[in-house]
Amino acid sequence: MKNPECAHILYDALCPFCLKSVAVLKHLDWLGRLHYLDARDPANLPASDVPLDSDRLLEEMHLVTPDGKHVYHGFAAFRWLTWRLPLLWPIAPFLYIPGVPALGQKAYLCVARNRYSLVPCQGGVCMLPPRKQ
């Protein structure tokens, strides 16, 4: 049974890079504070006070806080995670140095946009669905 105090990590379950990233997070999550959900499955999305945009969910990782009142994405989600995963605690304060959040988000988006070329495809599934206009 899922812990009600868990944050929800929403990720692209068809992305090999995302799957590897989630596997790393699972190893780091000694305290069982995270619950992982496929962002491609709208029926599986957690309740949230903040609307979740299905297109944005596939562009970058999203994190819904345990109370459902906050949604973080990209670098901000990673920064939130660093305070909850003991092995990442030492780097957490450095993520608040002026300029680091802006650079971190740019770096995160660069990786997110190129993630299909960073890890080999599996079964030919390596494309984001077309954006809705």
N, C-alpha and C positions, 0 to 999 in steps of 0.2 A: 504494500500500500504506500502511496506517495505521501511524503511529509508535507503538511499544509504550510510549513514555513519555508518551502523551497521556492526559489526563483525559477522562472521558466526561461529556458534558452530556446529560441526559435531559430532554426537553421535550415538550409537547403539540403535535404536528405538525398538528393540526386547528385550532389557535388562531391567528388572524391576528396578534394581539399577540405571541405566542410566536415565530412565524415572523419577525416584524420584529426582535425582540430577538436571535434567533439570527443574523440577517443582520448586525446591528451587531457582535456578538461575532466573527463570521468576519472582518470588516474590521479589528478590533482585534487579532486573533490572528496577528501577524506572524511569530511563532516557531513556529507550527504545533503548539501544545501542547494543542489541544482537538479532540475528536471528538464529533460531534453525532448523537444517536440519538433516534428517535421512541419516547417512553415508552409509547405505545399498542400497540407491537409487542413482546409478551413474548418472542418468539423472538430478538429483536434486542438484548436487555438484556445488559450486560456481566457477567462473573463478579465477584462481590463477597463479601467476608467478612461483610458486613452484609446481612441480608435486605431486599429491595426490595418494598415494598407497592404494588401496582398502583393502588390508590385514591389513595394519597399522592403517587405520581408525577404524577398529573394535577392535584393541588392546587397544587404549586409545583415549580419547577425543582429537579432533583437533580444532584449532581456526584459521580461515583465517581472517586477518586484513581487515578493510574496503576497503583499496586500492588494496588488492589482492597480495601485494608484499611479505608478510610474513605469514608463517604458524607455529604456535606453537602447541605443543602437551604435554599431561600429565601435570606435575607440572609447566612447563613454560607457558602453556595456563592458568592455574589457577592463576599464578602470574600476567599475563597480565590482567586478569579479575579483580583482586583486585584493580587496579587503576581506573577502570571504574564503579564499583559498590559501591556507597557511604557507605554502611554498612561495607564493607571490607577494606575501606581506612586505618583504624587504624592498621591493621596487615600487610599491603603492605610493609612498610620499613623493617620489620623483615624477610621477605622472601628473602632478599638480603644479609643477614649476611653470611660470609664465612662458607661453610659447609651445610648451610640450603638447597640450591638448590639440592645438591647431595642427601642428606637425603630425601628431599621432593620428588624427582623423584623416589627413591627406594620405599618409602612408597606408592606413587601414583601407581606404577606398581604392588606392592603387592595387593593393593585393586582392581585394574583393573583386574588382573589375577584371583582373587577369587570372583569377583562381583556376579557371579551367585549363590554362596552359601551364600551371605550376605543378599539377599532379596529373598523371596519365588518366585518360578516360576509361571508364569501365562499361562495356556493353554499348559503346557509342553514345552514351548519355553525357554530353558535355556542352550543352547549349542552354542559355537562359531562354525562357519562353519570350516571345515578342512582347514588347511593352504595349499596353492598351493606350489608345489615343484618346 
